[in-house]
Amino acid sequence: MSHRELPAWVSFPDVEKAEWLNKIVAQVWPFLGQYMEKLLAETVAPAVRGSNPHLQTFTFTRVELGEKPLRIIGVKVHPGQRKEQILL
């Protein structure tokens, strides 16, 4: 295994493993797809249709995220200037 293939948390001590987050993502994954489909149909599609007369019939027919949920390899917190904001 080369250095490039190693997870970030091995090479950078300030990057934390994210298995706990992967467990959450795996549980909500099927519902996230349904949410995204509704969001795109109710919010994005009307905005696209309203932005250009040539796109009056634009629609999303199907949104599918797939069977396998995304995997988060590592998490690093970047504290911002504002106390209410944390970048991950």
PyRosetta script that sets phi, psi and omega in degrees:
from pyrosetta import init, pose_from_sequence

init()
pose = pose_from_sequence("MSHRELPAWVSFPDVEKAEWLNKIVAQVWPFLGQYMEKLLAETVAPAVRGSNPHLQTFTFTRVELGEKPLRIIGVKVHPGQRKEQILL")
pose.set_psi(1, 125.6)
pose.set_omega(1, -179.9)
pose.set_phi(2, -81.9)
pose.set_psi(2, 167.9)
pose.set_omega(2, -180.0)
pose.set_phi(3, -59.1)
pose.set_psi(3, -35.2)
pose.set_omega(3, -179.1)
pose.set_phi(4, -68.0)
pose.set_psi(4, -25.3)
pose.set_omega(4, -177.9)
pose.set_phi(5, -86.1)
pose.set_psi(5, -11.1)
pose.set_omega(5, -179.2)
pose.set_phi(6, -72.7)
pose.set_psi(6, 144.1)
pose.set_omega(6, 175.4)
pose.set_phi(7, -62.3)
pose.set_psi(7, 152.5)
pose.set_omega(7, -177.2)
pose.set_phi(8, -59.4)
pose.set_psi(8, -33.0)
pose.set_omega(8, -177.0)
pose.set_phi(9, -69.3)
pose.set_psi(9, -15.8)
pose.set_omega(9, 175.6)
pose.set_phi(10, -79.6)
pose.set_psi(10, -43.3)
pose.set_omega(10, -175.8)
pose.set_phi(11, -82.5)
pose.set_psi(11, -29.2)
pose.set_omega(11, -175.6)
pose.set_phi(12, -122.5)
pose.set_psi(12, 112.8)
pose.set_omega(12, -175.9)
pose.set_phi(13, -65.4)
pose.set_psi(13, -17.9)
pose.set_omega(13, 179.8)
pose.set_phi(14, -87.5)
pose.set_psi(14, 0.5)
pose.set_omega(14, 175.4)
pose.set_phi(15, -98.4)
pose.set_psi(15, 126.0)
pose.set_omega(15, -177.2)
pose.set_phi(16, -97.5)
pose.set_psi(16, 148.9)
pose.set_omega(16, 172.5)
pose.set_phi(17, -63.1)
pose.set_psi(17, 152.9)
pose.set_omega(17, -174.4)
pose.set_phi(18, -128.1)
pose.set_psi(18, 33.2)
pose.set_omega(18, -179.4)
pose.set_phi(19, -60.4)
pose.set_psi(19, -37.3)
pose.set_omega(19, 178.3)
pose.set_phi(20, -60.7)
pose.set_psi(20, -38.2)
pose.set_omega(20, 179.8)
pose.set_phi(21, -72.0)
pose.set_psi(21, -36.9)
pose.set_omega(21, 176.9)
pose.set_phi(22, -63.3)
pose.set_psi(22, -34.8)
pose.set_omega(22, 177.7)
pose.set_phi(23, -65.7)
pose.set_psi(23, -40.3)
pose.set_omega(23, 177.7)
pose.set_phi(24, -66.1)
pose.set_psi(24, -47.0)
pose.set_omega(24, -179.9)
pose.set_phi(25, -58.8)
pose.set_psi(25, -42.1)
pose.set_omega(25, -179.7)
pose.set_phi(26, -61.6)
pose.set_psi(26, -36.2)
pose.set_omega(26, -179.3)
pose.set_phi(27, -74.8)
pose.set_psi(27, -34.7)
pose.set_omega(27, -177.3)
pose.set_phi(28, -93.0)
pose.set_psi(28, -7.1)
pose.set_omega(28, -174.4)
pose.set_phi(29, -52.1)
pose.set_psi(29, -49.7)
pose.set_omega(29, -179.6)
pose.set_phi(30, -61.5)
pose.set_psi(30, -36.3)
pose.set_omega(30, -179.2)
pose.set_phi(31, -76.3)
pose.set_psi(31, -29.4)
pose.set_omega(31, 178.3)
pose.set_phi(32, -64.5)
pose.set_psi(32, -38.9)
pose.set_omega(32, 176.9)
pose.set_phi(33, -62.0)
pose.set_psi(33, -43.1)
pose.set_omega(33, 178.3)
pose.set_phi(34, -64.8)
pose.set_psi(34, -41.0)
pose.set_omega(34, 179.4)
pose.set_phi(35, -63.7)
pose.set_psi(35, -45.1)
pose.set_omega(35, -179.2)
pose.set_phi(36, -63.6)
pose.set_psi(36, -39.1)
pose.set_omega(36, 178.5)
pose.set_phi(37, -61.7)
pose.set_psi(37, -43.9)
pose.set_omega(37, 179.0)
pose.set_phi(38, -66.6)
pose.set_psi(38, -43.6)
pose.set_omega(38, 179.8)
pose.set_phi(39, -61.0)
pose.set_psi(39, -46.6)
pose.set_omega(39, -179.8)
pose.set_phi(40, -65.0)
pose.set_psi(40, -40.9)
pose.set_omega(40, -178.5)
pose.set_phi(41, -69.8)
pose.set_psi(41, -38.0)
pose.set_omega(41, -174.0)
pose.set_phi(42, -92.7)
pose.set_psi(42, -21.5)
pose.set_omega(42, -174.9)
pose.set_phi(43, -117.6)
pose.set_psi(43, -54.9)
pose.set_omega(43, -173.8)
pose.set_phi(44, -72.9)
pose.set_psi(44, -47.8)
pose.set_omega(44, -177.8)
pose.set_phi(45, -58.5)
pose.set_psi(45, -46.7)
pose.set_omega(45, 177.3)
pose.set_phi(46, -62.0)
pose.set_psi(46, -35.8)
pose.set_omega(46, 178.7)
pose.set_phi(47, -66.1)
pose.set_psi(47, -40.8)
pose.set_omega(47, 178.1)
pose.set_phi(48, -65.6)
pose.set_psi(48, -44.9)
pose.set_omega(48, 179.1)
pose.set_phi(49, -60.6)
pose.set_psi(49, -37.7)
pose.set_omega(49, -179.1)
pose.set_phi(50, -78.2)
pose.set_psi(50, -14.3)
pose.set_omega(50, -175.9)
pose.set_phi(51, -84.5)
pose.set_psi(51, -19.6)
pose.set_omega(51, -175.1)
pose.set_phi(52, -153.5)
pose.set_psi(52, 128.3)
pose.set_omega(52, -179.0)
pose.set_phi(53, -62.6)
pose.set_psi(53, -23.6)
pose.set_omega(53, 179.3)
pose.set_phi(54, -77.0)
pose.set_psi(54, -10.2)
pose.set_omega(54, -178.6)
pose.set_phi(55, -109.3)
pose.set_psi(55, 26.1)
pose.set_omega(55, -177.2)
pose.set_phi(56, -60.9)
pose.set_psi(56, -25.5)
pose.set_omega(56, -178.5)
pose.set_phi(57, -103.2)
pose.set_psi(57, 10.1)
pose.set_omega(57, -179.4)
pose.set_phi(58, -61.3)
pose.set_psi(58, 133.6)
pose.set_omega(58, 178.0)
pose.set_phi(59, -156.3)
pose.set_psi(59, 158.1)
pose.set_omega(59, 171.5)
pose.set_phi(60, -97.7)
pose.set_psi(60, 122.6)
pose.set_omega(60, -179.8)
pose.set_phi(61, -90.3)
pose.set_psi(61, -30.7)
pose.set_omega(61, -178.3)
pose.set_phi(62, -158.9)
pose.set_psi(62, 135.0)
pose.set_omega(62, 176.5)
pose.set_phi(63, -123.8)
pose.set_psi(63, 122.6)
pose.set_omega(63, -178.7)
pose.set_phi(64, -136.4)
pose.set_psi(64, 127.5)
pose.set_omega(64, 179.9)
pose.set_phi(65, -93.2)
pose.set_psi(65, -7.3)
pose.set_omega(65, 179.7)
pose.set_phi(66, 95.4)
pose.set_psi(66, 171.2)
pose.set_omega(66, -177.6)
pose.set_phi(67, -77.6)
pose.set_psi(67, -37.7)
pose.set_omega(67, -175.2)
pose.set_phi(68, -90.9)
pose.set_psi(68, 125.5)
pose.set_omega(68, 178.8)
pose.set_phi(69, -71.5)
pose.set_psi(69, 156.8)
pose.set_omega(69, 175.9)
pose.set_phi(70, -63.9)
pose.set_psi(70, 153.4)
pose.set_omega(70, 178.6)
pose.set_phi(71, -116.6)
pose.set_psi(71, 133.6)
pose.set_omega(71, 177.1)
pose.set_phi(72, -102.0)
pose.set_psi(72, 120.0)
pose.set_omega(72, -174.4)
pose.set_phi(73, -81.2)
pose.set_psi(73, -40.4)
pose.set_omega(73, -178.9)
pose.set_phi(74, -158.3)
pose.set_psi(74, 159.8)
pose.set_omega(74, -179.0)
pose.set_phi(75, -129.0)
pose.set_psi(75, 134.7)
pose.set_omega(75, 175.7)
pose.set_phi(76, -130.6)
pose.set_psi(76, 132.0)
pose.set_omega(76, 179.9)
pose.set_phi(77, -92.9)
pose.set_psi(77, 131.0)
pose.set_omega(77, 175.6)
pose.set_phi(78, -113.5)
pose.set_psi(78, 96.1)
pose.set_omega(78, -179.2)
pose.set_phi(79, -64.6)
pose.set_psi(79, 132.3)
pose.set_omega(79, -178.9)
pose.set_phi(80, -92.6)
pose.set_psi(80, -178.5)
pose.set_omega(80, 177.9)
pose.set_phi(81, -71.3)
pose.set_psi(81, -30.5)
pose.set_omega(81, -179.1)
pose.set_phi(82, -92.7)
pose.set_psi(82, 136.2)
pose.set_omega(82, -176.2)
pose.set_phi(83, -67.5)
pose.set_psi(83, -27.2)
pose.set_omega(83, -177.6)
pose.set_phi(84, -85.6)
pose.set_psi(84, 1.3)
pose.set_omega(84, -176.3)
pose.set_phi(85, -119.5)
pose.set_psi(85, 129.0)
pose.set_omega(85, 173.9)
pose.set_phi(86, -130.8)
pose.set_psi(86, 126.5)
pose.set_omega(86, 177.6)
pose.set_phi(87, -96.1)
pose.set_psi(87, 134.3)
pose.set_omega(87, 177.1)
pose.set_phi(88, -111.4)
pose.dump_pdb("model.pdb")
